Amino acid sequence: MAETQNQEEEPKPRIKPIIEAADSLSLGISMVVAVVMGVGIGYLIRSLTEIWWTFWIGVFIGIAAAVLNVYKAYSKQHKMFEELAKEPRYAIKKQLDDEDDEDYGEKNY
């Protein structure tokens, strides 16, 4: 019977944690790449139009892309932690009794 249970259980994926870790590490790299690409786009636009302030448009586009990458990573992690908090073994149980409450406003020495 133990053999049938082992066969029924699916093996845990070995590569999934590695991919998730690489995804988390790539956030810093993606921020740098977004800003560098924005600077490159700004420089290209400036060289094509000969208008000096168009360079800053590219810089702001790159910074906006980096902020968007951070927001997407945050929302993904937040969603994952919300699902994790719903699991019973991680649920926080409120155990407040009137006897255990202490009044920190009044000092009795």
N, CA, C and O atoms as CSV, one atom per row, in Angstrom:
chain,resi,resn,atom,element,x,y,z
A,1,MET,N,N,0.819,-1.183,0.000
A,1,MET,CA,C,0.000,0.000,0.000
A,1,MET,C,C,0.866,1.252,0.000
A,1,MET,O,O,0.497,2.256,-0.610
A,2,ALA,N,N,2.005,1.210,0.669
A,2,ALA,CA,C,2.903,2.361,0.711
A,2,ALA,C,C,3.448,2.660,-0.678
A,2,ALA,O,O,3.681,3.820,-1.018
A,3,GLU,N,N,3.650,1.631,-1.474
A,3,GLU,CA,C,4.166,1.833,-2.824
A,3,GLU,C,C,3.145,2.553,-3.701
A,3,GLU,O,O,3.516,3.381,-4.533
A,4,THR,N,N,1.870,2.242,-3.520
A,4,THR,CA,C,0.846,2.906,-4.328
A,4,THR,C,C,0.727,4.375,-3.945
A,4,THR,O,O,0.462,5.214,-4.806
A,5,GLN,N,N,0.918,4.703,-2.666
A,5,GLN,CA,C,0.868,6.106,-2.259
A,5,GLN,C,C,2.041,6.871,-2.846
A,5,GLN,O,O,1.878,8.016,-3.268
A,6,ASN,N,N,3.212,6.269,-2.882
A,6,ASN,CA,C,4.383,6.931,-3.453
A,6,ASN,C,C,4.208,7.158,-4.946
A,6,ASN,O,O,4.663,8.166,-5.487
A,7,GLN,N,N,3.545,6.211,-5.611
A,7,GLN,CA,C,3.339,6.364,-7.042
A,7,GLN,C,C,2.291,7.420,-7.339
A,7,GLN,O,O,2.361,8.095,-8.366
A,8,GLU,N,N,1.305,7.569,-6.436
A,8,GLU,CA,C,0.248,8.545,-6.651
A,8,GLU,C,C,0.731,9.968,-6.416
A,8,GLU,O,O,0.248,10.902,-7.058
A,9,GLU,N,N,1.682,10.141,-5.502
A,9,GLU,CA,C,2.203,11.480,-5.218
A,9,GLU,C,C,3.038,11.957,-6.395
A,9,GLU,O,O,3.880,11.230,-6.923
A,10,GLU,N,N,2.787,13.182,-6.786
A,10,GLU,CA,C,3.567,13.744,-7.891
A,10,GLU,C,C,4.898,14.250,-7.352
A,10,GLU,O,O,4.946,14.817,-6.260
A,11,PRO,N,N,5.955,14.058,-8.086
A,11,PRO,CA,C,7.247,14.574,-7.627
A,11,PRO,C,C,7.238,16.107,-7.671
A,11,PRO,O,O,6.668,16.717,-8.576
A,12,LYS,N,N,7.874,16.700,-6.683
A,12,LYS,CA,C,7.933,18.158,-6.622
A,12,LYS,C,C,8.857,18.662,-7.726
A,12,LYS,O,O,9.919,18.084,-7.960
A,13,PRO,N,N,8.459,19.732,-8.403
A,13,PRO,CA,C,9.324,20.251,-9.455
A,13,PRO,C,C,10.612,20.801,-8.863
A,13,PRO,O,O,10.592,21.517,-7.862
A,14,ARG,N,N,11.715,20.464,-9.482
A,14,ARG,CA,C,13.006,20.888,-8.974
A,14,ARG,C,C,13.417,22.243,-9.543
A,14,ARG,O,O,14.142,22.996,-8.892
A,15,ILE,N,N,12.968,22.548,-10.731
A,15,ILE,CA,C,13.422,23.757,-11.408
A,15,ILE,C,C,12.592,24.983,-11.035
A,15,ILE,O,O,13.062,26.109,-11.195
A,16,LYS,N,N,11.362,24.788,-10.539
A,16,LYS,CA,C,10.476,25.919,-10.245
A,16,LYS,C,C,11.064,26.872,-9.202
A,16,LYS,O,O,11.030,28.082,-9.425
A,17,PRO,N,N,11.606,26.388,-8.067
A,17,PRO,CA,C,12.205,27.335,-7.105
A,17,PRO,C,C,13.384,28.113,-7.692
A,17,PRO,O,O,13.607,29.270,-7.338
A,18,ILE,N,N,14.126,27.481,-8.578
A,18,ILE,CA,C,15.267,28.158,-9.195
A,18,ILE,C,C,14.777,29.283,-10.099
A,18,ILE,O,O,15.354,30.370,-10.112
A,19,ILE,N,N,13.718,29.023,-10.853
A,19,ILE,CA,C,13.163,30.043,-11.742
A,19,ILE,C,C,12.588,31.198,-10.929
A,19,ILE,O,O,12.772,32.360,-11.292
A,20,GLU,N,N,11.892,30.893,-9.832
A,20,GLU,CA,C,11.331,31.949,-8.986
A,20,GLU,C,C,12.436,32.790,-8.358
A,20,GLU,O,O,12.295,34.008,-8.245
A,21,ALA,N,N,13.533,32.158,-7.949
A,21,ALA,CA,C,14.646,32.911,-7.374
A,21,ALA,C,C,15.301,33.795,-8.427
A,21,ALA,O,O,15.652,34.941,-8.145
A,22,ALA,N,N,15.468,33.272,-9.631
A,22,ALA,CA,C,16.063,34.073,-10.708
A,22,ALA,C,C,15.155,35.241,-11.074
A,22,ALA,O,O,15.636,36.321,-11.416
A,23,ASP,N,N,13.849,35.026,-11.002
A,23,ASP,CA,C,12.903,36.108,-11.285
A,23,ASP,C,C,13.046,37.218,-10.250
A,23,ASP,O,O,12.981,38.398,-10.596
A,24,SER,N,N,13.235,36.859,-9.008
A,24,SER,CA,C,13.414,37.862,-7.962
A,24,SER,C,C,14.741,38.597,-8.114
A,24,SER,O,O,14.809,39.807,-7.899
A,25,LEU,N,N,15.777,37.885,-8.478
A,25,LEU,CA,C,17.080,38.521,-8.650
A,25,LEU,C,C,17.124,39.421,-9.877
A,25,LEU,O,O,17.899,40.376,-9.921
A,26,SER,N,N,16.311,39.124,-10.853
A,26,SER,CA,C,16.360,39.893,-12.080
A,26,SER,C,C,15.714,41.263,-11.948
A,26,SER,O,O,15.791,42.060,-12.883
A,27,LEU,N,N,15.085,41.564,-10.828
A,27,LEU,CA,C,14.444,42.865,-10.649
A,27,LEU,C,C,15.472,43.990,-10.707
A,27,LEU,O,O,15.241,44.993,-11.383
A,28,GLY,N,N,16.567,43.852,-10.036
A,28,GLY,CA,C,17.611,44.881,-10.057
A,28,GLY,C,C,18.195,45.062,-11.433
A,28,GLY,O,O,18.447,46.184,-11.874
A,29,ILE,N,N,18.409,43.954,-12.110
A,29,ILE,CA,C,18.959,44.025,-13.463
A,29,ILE,C,C,17.961,44.688,-14.403
A,29,ILE,O,O,18.349,45.490,-15.253
A,30,SER,N,N,16.682,44.362,-14.257
A,30,SER,CA,C,15.676,44.945,-15.146
A,30,SER,C,C,15.536,46.445,-14.919
A,30,SER,O,O,15.242,47.187,-15.857
A,31,MET,N,N,15.741,46.898,-13.689
A,31,MET,CA,C,15.689,48.340,-13.434
A,31,MET,C,C,16.828,49.062,-14.152
A,31,MET,O,O,16.620,50.099,-14.781
A,32,VAL,N,N,18.014,48.511,-14.052
A,32,VAL,CA,C,19.168,49.132,-14.717
A,32,VAL,C,C,18.988,49.121,-16.228
A,32,VAL,O,O,19.263,50.115,-16.899
A,33,VAL,N,N,18.528,47.998,-16.760
A,33,VAL,CA,C,18.334,47.885,-18.205
A,33,VAL,C,C,17.264,48.867,-18.682
A,33,VAL,O,O,17.412,49.467,-19.747
A,34,ALA,N,N,16.188,49.037,-17.908
A,34,ALA,CA,C,15.126,49.964,-18.306
A,34,ALA,C,C,15.650,51.396,-18.373
A,34,ALA,O,O,15.338,52.124,-19.315
A,35,VAL,N,N,16.435,51.802,-17.392
A,35,VAL,CA,C,16.969,53.166,-17.397
A,35,VAL,C,C,17.971,53.347,-18.528
A,35,VAL,O,O,17.964,54.377,-19.203
A,36,VAL,N,N,18.834,52.355,-18.744
A,36,VAL,CA,C,19.817,52.453,-19.831
A,36,VAL,C,C,19.117,52.518,-21.186
A,36,VAL,O,O,19.516,53.286,-22.062
A,37,MET,N,N,18.076,51.713,-21.352
A,37,MET,CA,C,17.338,51.770,-22.623
A,37,MET,C,C,16.651,53.123,-22.793
A,37,MET,O,O,16.608,53.655,-23.902
A,38,GLY,N,N,16.112,53.687,-21.707
A,38,GLY,CA,C,15.498,55.007,-21.776
A,38,GLY,C,C,16.508,56.072,-22.164
A,38,GLY,O,O,16.219,56.941,-22.987
A,39,VAL,N,N,17.694,56.003,-21.569
A,39,VAL,CA,C,18.756,56.952,-21.928
A,39,VAL,C,C,19.142,56.776,-23.393
A,39,VAL,O,O,19.356,57.758,-24.104
A,40,GLY,N,N,19.230,55.534,-23.841
A,40,GLY,CA,C,19.557,55.279,-25.249
A,40,GLY,C,C,18.495,55.825,-26.190
A,40,GLY,O,O,18.815,56.409,-27.225
A,41,ILE,N,N,17.235,55.636,-25.831
A,41,ILE,CA,C,16.146,56.165,-26.661
A,41,ILE,C,C,16.198,57.694,-26.664
A,41,ILE,O,O,16.020,58.322,-27.708
A,42,GLY,N,N,16.440,58.287,-25.500
A,42,GLY,CA,C,16.542,59.743,-25.426
A,42,GLY,C,C,17.688,60.272,-26.257
A,42,GLY,O,O,17.548,61.285,-26.942
A,43,TYR,N,N,18.827,59.590,-26.203
A,43,TYR,CA,C,19.979,60.016,-26.999
A,43,TYR,C,C,19.676,59.881,-28.496
A,43,TYR,O,O,20.050,60.746,-29.289
A,44,LEU,N,N,19.006,58.809,-28.874
A,44,LEU,CA,C,18.654,58.602,-30.278
A,44,LEU,C,C,17.689,59.683,-30.762
A,44,LEU,O,O,17.861,60.231,-31.851
A,45,ILE,N,N,16.684,59.984,-29.958
A,45,ILE,CA,C,15.728,61.028,-30.338
A,45,ILE,C,C,16.432,62.383,-30.434
A,45,ILE,O,O,16.165,63.164,-31.347
A,46,ARG,N,N,17.331,62.653,-29.486
A,46,ARG,CA,C,18.057,63.930,-29.519
A,46,ARG,C,C,18.935,64.044,-30.751
A,46,ARG,O,O,19.027,65.106,-31.365
A,47,SER,N,N,19.581,62.940,-31.106
A,47,SER,CA,C,20.457,62.999,-32.286
A,47,SER,C,C,19.647,63.119,-33.584
A,47,SER,O,O,20.136,63.685,-34.561
A,48,LEU,N,N,18.433,62.599,-33.604
A,48,LEU,CA,C,17.601,62.713,-34.807
A,48,LEU,C,C,16.930,64.081,-34.934
A,48,LEU,O,O,16.790,64.612,-36.036
A,49,THR,N,N,16.515,64.648,-33.790
A,49,THR,CA,C,15.761,65.903,-33.856
A,49,THR,C,C,16.612,67.135,-33.586
A,49,THR,O,O,16.177,68.245,-33.891
A,50,GLU,N,N,17.807,66.983,-33.028
A,50,GLU,CA,C,18.692,68.091,-32.668
A,50,GLU,C,C,18.050,69.022,-31.631
A,50,GLU,O,O,18.400,70.201,-31.561
A,51,ILE,N,N,17.119,68.504,-30.828
A,51,ILE,CA,C,16.503,69.266,-29.741
A,51,ILE,C,C,17.019,68.684,-28.434
A,51,ILE,O,O,16.852,67.491,-28.183
A,52,TRP,N,N,17.647,69.515,-27.593
A,52,TRP,CA,C,18.357,69.016,-26.424
A,52,TRP,C,C,17.440,68.377,-25.386
A,52,TRP,O,O,17.854,67.406,-24.752
A,53,TRP,N,N,16.233,68.862,-25.179
A,53,TRP,CA,C,15.374,68.364,-24.113
A,53,TRP,C,C,14.732,67.020,-24.439
A,53,TRP,O,O,14.161,66.394,-23.546
A,54,THR,N,N,14.804,66.558,-25.677
A,54,THR,CA,C,14.225,65.250,-25.997
A,54,THR,C,C,15.016,64.104,-25.353
A,54,THR,O,O,14.498,63.000,-25.180
A,55,PHE,N,N,16.267,64.380,-25.004
A,55,PHE,CA,C,17.056,63.384,-24.266
A,55,PHE,C,C,16.376,63.059,-22.933
A,55,PHE,O,O,16.327,61.900,-22.521
A,56,TRP,N,N,15.858,64.082,-22.270
A,56,TRP,CA,C,15.234,63.894,-20.961
A,56,TRP,C,C,13.918,63.138,-21.056
A,56,TRP,O,O,13.502,62.496,-20.091
A,57,ILE,N,N,13.265,63.205,-22.198
A,57,ILE,CA,C,12.054,62.399,-22.400
A,57,ILE,C,C,12.407,60.919,-22.303
A,57,ILE,O,O,11.704,60.150,-21.646
A,58,GLY,N,N,13.489,60.526,-22.952
A,58,GLY,CA,C,13.937,59.134,-22.887
A,58,GLY,C,C,14.336,58.723,-21.483
A,58,GLY,O,O,14.043,57.609,-21.049
A,59,VAL,N,N,15.009,59.627,-20.765
A,59,VAL,CA,C,15.408,59.314,-19.388
A,59,VAL,C,C,14.171,59.079,-18.527
A,59,VAL,O,O,14.126,58.121,-17.755
A,60,PHE,N,N,13.175,59.941,-18.653
A,60,PHE,CA,C,11.955,59.775,-17.868
A,60,PHE,C,C,11.194,58.512,-18.275
A,60,PHE,O,O,10.582,57.867,-17.425
A,61,ILE,N,N,11.221,58.154,-19.545
A,61,ILE,CA,C,10.592,56.900,-19.979
A,61,ILE,C,C,11.295,55.707,-19.337
A,61,ILE,O,O,10.641,54.764,-18.893
A,62,GLY,N,N,12.609,55.745,-19.288
A,62,GLY,CA,C,13.367,54.662,-18.660
A,62,GLY,C,C,13.088,54.542,-17.177
A,62,GLY,O,O,12.931,53.436,-16.660
A,63,ILE,N,N,13.023,55.681,-16.481
A,63,ILE,CA,C,12.730,55.657,-15.049
A,63,ILE,C,C,11.312,55.152,-14.807
A,63,ILE,O,O,11.074,54.390,-13.869
A,64,ALA,N,N,10.376,55.572,-15.646
A,64,ALA,CA,C,8.993,55.097,-15.508
A,64,ALA,C,C,8.913,53.586,-15.726
A,64,ALA,O,O,8.163,52.900,-15.032
A,65,ALA,N,N,9.673,53.069,-16.675
A,65,ALA,CA,C,9.678,51.620,-16.915
A,65,ALA,C,C,10.273,50.879,-15.716
A,65,ALA,O,O,9.797,49.802,-15.358
A,66,ALA,N,N,11.306,51.445,-15.098
A,66,ALA,CA,C,11.904,50.814,-13.923
A,66,ALA,C,C,10.914,50.796,-12.761
A,66,ALA,O,O,10.803,49.791,-12.058
A,67,VAL,N,N,10.194,51.899,-12.553
A,67,VAL,CA,C,9.197,51.953,-11.487
A,67,VAL,C,C,8.073,50.959,-11.765
A,67,VAL,O,O,7.574,50.313,-10.844
A,68,LEU,N,N,7.676,50.833,-13.017
A,68,LEU,CA,C,6.639,49.865,-13.377
A,68,LEU,C,C,7.104,48.435,-13.098
A,68,LEU,O,O,6.310,47.607,-12.650
A,69,ASN,N,N,8.365,48.138,-13.356
A,69,ASN,CA,C,8.904,46.808,-13.052
A,69,ASN,C,C,8.854,46.525,-11.553
A,69,ASN,O,O,8.514,45.416,-11.140
A,70,VAL,N,N,9.188,47.517,-10.744
A,70,VAL,CA,C,9.141,47.344,-9.291
A,70,VAL,C,C,7.703,47.128,-8.837
A,70,VAL,O,O,7.444,46.274,-7.990
A,71,TYR,N,N,6.768,47.895,-9.391
A,71,TYR,CA,C,5.368,47.746,-9.018
A,71,TYR,C,C,4.837,46.358,-9.381
A,71,TYR,O,O,4.117,45.740,-8.597
A,72,LYS,N,N,5.191,45.877,-10.563
A,72,LYS,CA,C,4.736,44.540,-10.966
A,72,LYS,C,C,5.304,43.462,-10.048
A,72,LYS,O,O,4.595,42.527,-9.676
A,73,ALA,N,N,6.573,43.588,-9.685
A,73,ALA,CA,C,7.189,42.609,-8.783
A,73,ALA,C,C,6.546,42.675,-7.402
A,73,ALA,O,O,6.314,41.644,-6.770
A,74,TYR,N,N,6.260,43.892,-6.932
A,74,TYR,CA,C,5.610,44.044,-5.631
A,74,TYR,C,C,4.225,43.419,-5.631
A,74,TYR,O,O,3.872,42.693,-4.701
A,75,SER,N,N,3.437,43.692,-6.664
A,75,SER,CA,C,2.076,43.146,-6.690
A,75,SER,C,C,2.094,41.624,-6.792
A,75,SER,O,O,1.229,40.955,-6.227
A,76,LYS,N,N,3.065,41.078,-7.504
A,76,LYS,CA,C,3.178,39.622,-7.607
A,76,LYS,C,C,3.518,39.012,-6.245
A,76,LYS,O,O,2.923,38.013,-5.842
A,77,GLN,N,N,4.482,39.620,-5.537
A,77,GLN,CA,C,4.863,39.117,-4.224
A,77,GLN,C,C,3.732,39.300,-3.215
A,77,GLN,O,O,3.509,38.429,-2.374
A,78,HIS,N,N,3.020,40.417,-3.288
A,78,HIS,CA,C,1.921,40.679,-2.370
A,78,HIS,C,C,0.819,39.639,-2.550
A,78,HIS,O,O,0.255,39.149,-1.572
A,79,LYS,N,N,0.519,39.308,-3.787
A,79,LYS,CA,C,-0.504,38.294,-4.061
A,79,LYS,C,C,-0.071,36.932,-3.516
A,79,LYS,O,O,-0.883,36.189,-2.965
A,80,MET,N,N,1.211,36.613,-3.676
A,80,MET,CA,C,1.713,35.340,-3.184
A,80,MET,C,C,1.643,35.280,-1.653
A,80,MET,O,O,1.286,34.244,-1.092
A,81,PHE,N,N,1.979,36.378,-0.980
A,81,PHE,CA,C,1.929,36.395,0.480
A,81,PHE,C,C,0.499,36.361,0.996
A,81,PHE,O,O,0.247,35.798,2.061
A,82,GLU,N,N,-0.439,36.949,0.270
A,82,GLU,CA,C,-1.840,36.865,0.680
A,82,GLU,C,C,-2.340,35.430,0.607
A,82,GLU,O,O,-3.069,34.982,1.492
A,83,GLU,N,N,-1.960,34.712,-0.432
A,83,GLU,CA,C,-2.352,33.306,-0.543
A,83,GLU,C,C,-1.705,32.478,0.559
A,83,GLU,O,O,-2.318,31.557,1.098
A,84,LEU,N,N,-0.471,32.813,0.885
A,84,LEU,CA,C,0.240,32.100,1.941
A,84,LEU,C,C,-0.404,32.363,3.305
A,84,LEU,O,O,-0.460,31.468,4.147
A,85,ALA,N,N,-0.883,33.573,3.520
A,85,ALA,CA,C,-1.506,33.913,4.797
A,85,ALA,C,C,-2.825,33.178,4.992
A,85,ALA,O,O,-3.265,33.006,6.129
A,86,LYS,N,N,-3.459,32.744,3.922
A,86,LYS,CA,C,-4.726,32.026,4.030
A,86,LYS,C,C,-4.537,30.580,4.472
A,86,LYS,O,O,-5.500,29.939,4.894
A,87,GLU,N,N,-3.329,30.058,4.384
A,87,GLU,CA,C,-3.081,28.688,4.807
A,87,GLU,C,C,-3.240,28.594,6.321
A,87,GLU,O,O,-2.808,29.487,7.050
A,88,PRO,N,N,-3.853,27.525,6.788
A,88,PRO,CA,C,-4.132,27.420,8.239
A,88,PRO,C,C,-2.884,27.393,9.110
A,88,PRO,O,O,-2.918,27.890,10.235
A,89,ARG,N,N,-1.815,26.845,8.636
A,89,ARG,CA,C,-0.639,26.754,9.514
A,89,ARG,C,C,0.051,28.098,9.707
A,89,ARG,O,O,0.845,28.252,10.635
A,90,TYR,N,N,-0.237,29.080,8.843
A,90,TYR,CA,C,0.354,30.403,8.987
A,90,TYR,C,C,-0.640,31.431,9.507
A,90,TYR,O,O,-0.287,32.598,9.674
A,91,ALA,N,N,-1.866,31.020,9.763
A,91,ALA,CA,C,-2.885,31.956,10.238
A,91,ALA,C,C,-2.552,32.397,11.657
A,91,ALA,O,O,-2.140,31.594,12.494
A,92,ILE,N,N,-2.735,33.666,11.905
A,92,ILE,CA,C,-2.464,34.219,13.227
A,92,ILE,C,C,-3.751,34.153,14.032
A,92,ILE,O,O,-4.789,34.678,13.629
A,93,LYS,N,N,-3.656,33.507,15.159
A,93,LYS,CA,C,-4.827,33.366,16.020
A,93,LYS,C,C,-4.796,34.470,17.065
A,93,LYS,O,O,-3.778,34.708,17.715
A,94,LYS,N,N,-5.915,35.129,17.209
A,94,LYS,CA,C,-6.002,36.176,18.220
A,94,LYS,C,C,-6.375,35.540,19.543
A,94,LYS,O,O,-7.433,34.925,19.676
A,95,GLN,N,N,-5.517,35.691,20.498
A,95,GLN,CA,C,-5.749,35.131,21.818
A,95,GLN,C,C,-5.660,36.256,22.838
A,95,GLN,O,O,-4.677,36.384,23.568
A,96,LEU,N,N,-6.690,37.053,22.868
A,96,LEU,CA,C,-6.704,38.178,23.798
A,96,LEU,C,C,-7.702,37.896,24.909
A,96,LEU,O,O,-8.885,37.664,24.659
A,97,ASP,N,N,-7.219,37.918,26.106
A,97,ASP,CA,C,-8.069,37.777,27.286
A,97,ASP,C,C,-7.994,39.073,28.074
A,97,ASP,O,O,-6.988,39.780,28.030
A,98,ASP,N,N,-9.047,39.375,28.782
A,98,ASP,CA,C,-9.038,40.587,29.590
A,98,ASP,C,C,-7.979,40.508,30.680
A,98,ASP,O,O,-7.439,41.535,31.091
A,99,GLU,N,N,-7.675,39.305,31.152
A,99,GLU,CA,C,-6.687,39.138,32.210
A,99,GLU,C,C,-5.279,39.424,31.703
A,99,GLU,O,O,-4.441,39.925,32.454
A,100,ASP,N,N,-5.011,39.113,30.442
A,100,ASP,CA,C,-3.671,39.273,29.905
A,100,ASP,C,C,-3.387,40.694,29.421
A,100,ASP,O,O,-2.230,41.054,29.203
A,101,ASP,N,N,-4.421,41.493,29.255
A,101,ASP,CA,C,-4.205,42.855,28.785
A,101,ASP,C,C,-3.556,43.690,29.873
A,101,ASP,O,O,-3.938,43.620,31.041
A,102,GLU,N,N,-2.592,44.463,29.483
A,102,GLU,CA,C,-1.940,45.356,30.408
A,102,GLU,C,C,-2.193,46.783,29.979
A,102,GLU,O,O,-2.240,47.090,28.788
A,103,ASP,N,N,-2.351,47.630,30.935
A,103,ASP,CA,C,-2.568,49.033,30.642
A,103,ASP,C,C,-1.194,49.709,30.662
A,103,ASP,O,O,-0.592,49.878,31.722
A,104,TYR,N,N,-0.719,50.084,29.504
A,104,TYR,CA,C,0.597,50.677,29.408
A,104,TYR,C,C,0.561,52.191,29.642
A,104,TYR,O,O,1.609,52.829,29.740
A,105,GLY,N,N,-0.628,52.756,29.729
A,105,GLY,CA,C,-0.740,54.188,29.941
A,105,GLY,C,C,-0.511,54.577,31.393
A,105,GLY,O,O,-0.057,55.688,31.667
A,106,GLU,N,N,-0.810,53.701,32.310
A,106,GLU,CA,C,-0.704,53.999,33.738
A,106,GLU,C,C,0.499,53.260,34.285
A,106,GLU,O,O,0.629,52.050,34.101
A,107,LYS,N,N,1.380,53.987,34.958
A,107,LYS,CA,C,2.594,53.373,35.505
A,107,LYS,C,C,2.429,53.152,36.999
A,107,LYS,O,O,2.222,54.091,37.767
A,108,ASN,N,N,2.523,51.917,37.382
A,108,ASN,CA,C,2.458,51.567,38.791
A,108,ASN,C,C,3.819,51.050,39.216
A,108,ASN,O,O,4.262,49.984,38.790
A,109,TYR,N,N,4.463,51.821,40.057
A,109,TYR,CA,C,5.792,51.403,40.525
A,109,TYR,C,C,5.720,50.879,41.901
A,109,TYR,O,O,6.740,50.479,42.463
